[in-house]
Amino acid sequence: MDSILKHLYEGELYPEEKIVSTDPKYHSLVREINEEQNYLYELLDETDGRRLEHLGKLYMEENAMDCYAGFAYGFRLGARMMCEIFAKENH
């Protein structure tokens, strides 16, 4: 079994692709979002439809930034916890 570090280094590990919500409401929420989006696309002219699509992309970009910040914070917190655990073992 190859190491996680090797997979990260070689660009074979994409943690973001492995994250899927297990919340039972997730799939119905995604379906509802798609239905609302399709409804609005039907109401809007082409220009406004493109603006709505652009707004959605902006929301996705913002969400990706928030997710990364949460991931980075959690990772650093976990690393600090491990340092503290190992430091206390030496005392």
Backbone as ProteinMPNN parsed JSONL, in Angstrom:
{"seq_chain_A": "MDSILKHLYEGELYPEEKIVSTDPKYHSLVREINEEQNYLYELLDETDGRRLEHLGKLYMEENAMDCYAGFAYGFRLGARMMCEIFAKENH", "coords_chain_A": {"N_chain_A": [[0.841, -1.182, 0.0], [0.687, 2.125, -0.986], [1.965, 5.228, 0.337], [0.125, 7.955, 1.786], [1.325, 10.455, 1.515], [2.915, 10.036, -0.767], [0.949, 9.684, -2.732], [-0.273, 12.227, -2.622], [1.899, 13.857, -3.409], [2.384, 12.945, -6.009], [0.148, 13.774, -7.248], [-2.145, 12.211, -7.227], [-4.112, 12.102, -5.391], [-7.11, 13.419, -4.434], [-8.693, 14.923, -2.189], [-10.996, 16.537, -2.057], [-12.707, 15.48, -3.974], [-13.617, 13.198, -2.801], [-15.362, 13.845, -0.833], [-18.577, 13.593, 0.154], [-21.751, 14.466, 1.107], [-23.408, 12.9, 3.804], [-25.751, 13.464, 4.882], [-29.175, 12.856, 5.27], [-30.933, 14.601, 4.04], [-29.633, 15.727, 1.943], [-29.699, 14.92, -0.892], [-32.363, 15.471, -1.606], [-32.363, 18.205, -1.194], [-30.519, 19.103, -3.133], [-31.944, 18.354, -5.416], [-34.19, 20.02, -5.155], [-32.987, 22.55, -5.354], [-32.087, 22.416, -8.023], [-34.569, 22.241, -9.352], [-35.72, 24.737, -8.711], [-33.845, 26.426, -9.892], [-34.078, 25.701, -12.603], [-36.729, 26.503, -13.032], [-36.483, 29.298, -12.744], [-34.726, 29.817, -14.896], [-36.432, 29.324, -17.031], [-38.204, 31.435, -16.809], [-36.651, 33.702, -17.248], [-35.052, 35.911, -19.619], [-32.485, 35.355, -22.124], [-30.144, 36.86, -21.475], [-30.536, 37.533, -18.747], [-30.677, 34.955, -17.77], [-28.059, 34.081, -18.164], [-26.825, 35.765, -16.353], [-27.905, 34.8, -13.968], [-26.793, 32.252, -13.987], [-24.095, 32.964, -13.782], [-24.136, 34.126, -11.236], [-24.655, 31.837, -9.723], [-22.243, 30.474, -10.15], [-20.501, 32.208, -8.857], [-21.404, 31.897, -6.216], [-20.685, 29.215, -5.862], [-17.904, 29.405, -6.033], [-17.37, 31.008, -3.799], [-18.279, 29.249, -1.808], [-16.453, 27.152, -2.137], [-14.131, 28.417, -1.278], [-14.8, 28.868, 1.411], [-15.063, 26.206, 2.255], [-12.436, 25.291, 1.894], [-11.1, 26.925, 3.744], [-12.23, 25.98, 6.133], [-11.369, 23.312, 6.035], [-8.554, 23.662, 6.092], [-8.244, 24.941, 8.579], [-9.23, 22.923, 10.309], [-7.383, 20.89, 9.764], [-4.964, 22.067, 10.64], [-5.622, 22.399, 13.34], [-5.93, 19.724, 14.115], [-3.294, 18.839, 13.713], [-1.957, 20.408, 15.606], [-3.106, 19.345, 17.893], [-2.083, 16.743, 17.815], [0.645, 17.324, 18.145], [0.582, 18.33, 20.734], [-0.293, 16.07, 22.122], [1.857, 14.267, 21.689], [3.898, 15.735, 22.875], [3.14, 15.744, 25.547], [3.435, 13.087, 26.144], [6.112, 12.801, 26.472], [6.669, 13.89, 28.906]], "CA_chain_A": [[0.0, 0.0, 0.0], [1.468, 3.356, -1.08], [1.693, 6.193, 1.386], [-0.713, 9.101, 1.451], [2.216, 11.511, 1.044], [3.306, 9.733, -2.143], [-0.206, 9.982, -3.586], [-0.408, 13.684, -2.69], [3.025, 14.377, -4.178], [2.247, 12.563, -7.413], [-1.101, 14.323, -7.784], [-3.121, 11.134, -7.369], [-5.071, 12.164, -4.287], [-7.958, 14.608, -4.503], [-9.637, 14.769, -1.076], [-12.252, 17.236, -2.338], [-13.557, 14.603, -4.773], [-14.101, 12.093, -1.967], [-16.294, 14.359, 0.171], [-19.985, 13.569, -0.233], [-22.571, 14.574, 2.306], [-24.2, 11.728, 4.188], [-26.994, 13.972, 5.459], [-30.299, 12.292, 4.521], [-31.642, 15.66, 3.318], [-28.756, 16.271, 0.909], [-30.149, 14.686, -2.267], [-33.611, 16.202, -1.851], [-31.997, 19.619, -1.271], [-29.925, 19.306, -4.454], [-33.034, 18.253, -6.378], [-34.998, 21.234, -5.018], [-32.197, 23.641, -5.92], [-32.143, 22.277, -9.48], [-35.924, 22.579, -9.799], [-35.88, 26.194, -8.613], [-32.979, 27.029, -10.889], [-34.711, 25.482, -13.909], [-37.911, 27.367, -13.076], [-36.035, 30.666, -13.006], [-34.191, 29.877, -16.256], [-37.571, 29.39, -17.954], [-38.822, 32.766, -16.703], [-35.731, 34.77, -17.615], [-34.533, 35.941, -20.985], [-31.15, 34.762, -22.236], [-29.173, 37.676, -20.744], [-30.746, 37.342, -17.313], [-30.329, 33.567, -17.48], [-26.602, 34.021, -18.036], [-26.47, 36.422, -15.091], [-28.248, 33.858, -12.902], [-25.768, 31.21, -14.025], [-22.879, 33.583, -13.252], [-24.342, 34.237, -9.792], [-24.461, 30.495, -9.174], [-20.81, 30.174, -10.156], [-19.901, 33.003, -7.786], [-21.732, 31.22, -4.955], [-19.872, 27.999, -5.774], [-16.531, 29.818, -5.745], [-17.357, 31.419, -2.391], [-18.42, 28.04, -1.007], [-15.181, 26.427, -2.206], [-13.2, 29.129, -0.403], [-15.207, 28.569, 2.786], [-14.725, 24.806, 2.54], [-10.989, 25.192, 2.043], [-10.727, 27.552, 5.013], [-12.615, 25.039, 7.183], [-10.462, 22.166, 5.944], [-7.222, 24.076, 6.542], [-8.316, 25.165, 10.017], [-9.355, 21.619, 10.96], [-6.126, 20.178, 9.623], [-3.998, 22.68, 11.558], [-6.05, 22.087, 14.7], [-5.579, 18.326, 14.341], [-1.835, 18.742, 13.827], [-1.58, 20.967, 16.913], [-3.525, 18.374, 18.916], [-1.111, 15.649, 17.795], [1.878, 17.838, 18.768], [0.346, 18.405, 22.183], [-0.353, 14.696, 22.638], [3.201, 13.704, 21.722], [4.697, 16.511, 23.829], [2.766, 15.317, 26.904], [3.938, 11.736, 26.364], [7.527, 12.909, 26.844], [6.782, 14.47, 30.258]], "C_chain_A": [[0.887, 1.247, 0.0], [1.046, 4.34, 0.0], [0.806, 7.327, 0.865], [0.153, 10.225, 0.899], [2.641, 11.285, -0.405], [2.169, 10.061, -3.099], [-0.429, 11.488, -3.72], [0.661, 14.278, -3.598], [2.843, 14.12, -5.675], [0.932, 13.035, -8.028], [-2.182, 13.285, -7.994], [-4.215, 11.175, -6.309], [-5.808, 13.495, -4.344], [-9.017, 14.508, -3.415], [-10.996, 15.406, -1.353], [-13.228, 16.344, -3.118], [-14.173, 13.477, -3.944], [-15.161, 12.535, -0.96], [-17.702, 14.398, -0.403], [-20.8, 13.577, 1.052], [-23.344, 13.28, 2.546], [-25.509, 12.15, 4.855], [-28.164, 13.447, 4.629], [-31.066, 13.338, 3.696], [-30.874, 16.149, 2.09], [-29.333, 16.128, -0.503], [-31.455, 15.414, -2.573], [-33.338, 17.704, -1.948], [-31.408, 19.944, -2.645], [-31.01, 19.279, -5.527], [-33.89, 19.525, -6.355], [-34.271, 22.454, -5.597], [-32.264, 23.607, -7.446], [-33.513, 22.644, -10.037], [-36.148, 24.091, -9.78], [-35.05, 26.91, -9.676], [-33.586, 26.884, -12.28], [-35.944, 26.353, -14.081], [-37.513, 28.801, -13.421], [-35.466, 30.815, -14.414], [-35.319, 30.002, -17.275], [-38.227, 30.771, -17.945], [-37.962, 33.873, -17.304], [-35.375, 34.735, -19.095], [-33.084, 35.448, -20.966], [-30.102, 35.529, -21.42], [-29.309, 37.479, -19.242], [-30.434, 35.91, -16.889], [-28.829, 33.404, -17.306], [-26.15, 34.674, -16.732], [-26.784, 35.512, -13.907], [-27.207, 32.741, -12.834], [-24.453, 31.731, -13.448], [-22.975, 33.718, -11.733], [-24.135, 32.882, -9.118], [-22.991, 30.116, -9.105], [-20.081, 30.957, -9.072], [-20.168, 32.376, -6.421], [-20.882, 29.963, -4.776], [-18.42, 28.336, -5.44], [-16.383, 30.242, -4.283], [-17.415, 30.197, -1.479], [-17.127, 27.235, -0.993], [-14.147, 27.086, -1.299], [-13.513, 28.862, 1.066], [-14.83, 27.141, 3.171], [-13.226, 24.636, 2.74], [-10.539, 25.771, 3.378], [-11.069, 26.62, 6.175], [-11.707, 23.823, 7.208], [-9.098, 22.513, 6.513], [-7.207, 24.292, 8.049], [-8.38, 23.83, 10.762], [-8.069, 20.82, 10.899], [-5.08, 20.731, 10.579], [-4.338, 22.36, 13.006], [-5.684, 20.644, 15.046], [-4.087, 18.136, 14.514], [-1.368, 19.292, 15.17], [-1.968, 20.004, 18.039], [-2.531, 17.226, 18.977], [0.198, 16.095, 18.438], [1.728, 17.872, 20.281], [0.326, 17.011, 22.8], [1.047, 14.111, 22.756], [4.085, 14.435, 22.71], [4.386, 16.051, 25.257], [3.243, 13.902, 27.194], [5.379, 11.774, 26.845], [7.713, 13.45, 28.255], [6.478, 13.46, 31.325]], "O_chain_A": [[1.736, 1.409, 0.876], [-0.074, 4.293, 0.507], [0.756, 7.607, -0.333], [-0.227, 10.88, -0.071], [2.719, 12.235, -1.184], [2.394, 10.65, -4.156], [-0.741, 11.974, -4.807], [0.362, 15.106, -4.458], [3.122, 14.99, -6.499], [0.636, 12.735, -9.184], [-3.049, 13.458, -8.85], [-5.141, 10.364, -6.337], [-5.194, 14.561, -4.306], [-10.13, 14.055, -3.683], [-12.027, 14.88, -0.936], [-14.441, 16.448, -2.938], [-15.16, 12.872, -4.364], [-15.787, 11.699, -0.309], [-17.98, 15.15, -1.337], [-20.557, 12.786, 1.964], [-23.859, 12.658, 1.617], [-26.276, 11.313, 5.331], [-28.152, 13.578, 3.405], [-31.772, 12.982, 2.753], [-31.414, 16.907, 1.284], [-29.442, 17.117, -1.228], [-31.635, 15.921, -3.68], [-34.011, 18.403, -2.705], [-31.767, 20.954, -3.249], [-30.992, 20.097, -6.447], [-34.267, 20.044, -7.406], [-34.888, 23.29, -6.258], [-32.47, 24.638, -8.087], [-33.606, 23.289, -11.082], [-36.703, 24.654, -10.724], [-35.503, 27.881, -10.281], [-33.604, 27.844, -13.052], [-36.179, 26.887, -15.166], [-38.125, 29.438, -14.278], [-35.698, 31.834, -15.064], [-35.177, 30.708, -18.273], [-38.747, 31.219, -18.967], [-38.485, 34.866, -17.81], [-35.391, 33.683, -19.734], [-32.534, 35.159, -19.903], [-29.269, 34.918, -20.75], [-28.314, 37.281, -18.544], [-29.977, 35.68, -15.769], [-28.372, 32.683, -16.419], [-25.216, 34.203, -16.083], [-26.015, 35.458, -12.947], [-26.792, 32.335, -11.749], [-23.774, 31.02, -12.708], [-22.004, 33.454, -11.023], [-23.509, 32.799, -8.061], [-22.541, 29.514, -8.13], [-19.158, 30.442, -8.441], [-19.28, 32.324, -5.57], [-20.414, 29.676, -3.674], [-17.782, 27.633, -4.656], [-15.412, 29.888, -3.615], [-16.685, 30.121, -0.491], [-16.743, 26.696, 0.044], [-13.376, 26.399, -0.628], [-12.605, 28.655, 1.871], [-14.34, 26.895, 4.273], [-12.792, 23.924, 3.645], [-9.701, 25.186, 4.064], [-10.275, 26.484, 7.107], [-11.32, 23.354, 8.279], [-8.543, 21.762, 7.315], [-6.267, 23.877, 8.727], [-7.66, 23.632, 11.741], [-7.701, 20.149, 11.863], [-4.387, 19.969, 11.254], [-3.448, 22.081, 13.809], [-5.187, 20.371, 16.139], [-3.653, 17.359, 15.365], [-0.485, 18.715, 15.805], [-1.24, 19.869, 19.022], [-2.169, 16.778, 20.065], [0.803, 15.336, 19.195], [2.639, 17.488, 21.016], [0.872, 16.802, 23.883], [1.397, 13.529, 23.783], [4.947, 13.814, 23.331], [5.291, 15.979, 26.089], [3.438, 13.542, 28.355], [5.819, 10.868, 27.553], [8.839, 13.463, 28.752], [6.527, 13.782, 32.512]]}, "name": "protein", "num_of_chains": 1, "seq": "MDSILKHLYEGELYPEEKIVSTDPKYHSLVREINEEQNYLYELLDETDGRRLEHLGKLYMEENAMDCYAGFAYGFRLGARMMCEIFAKENH"}
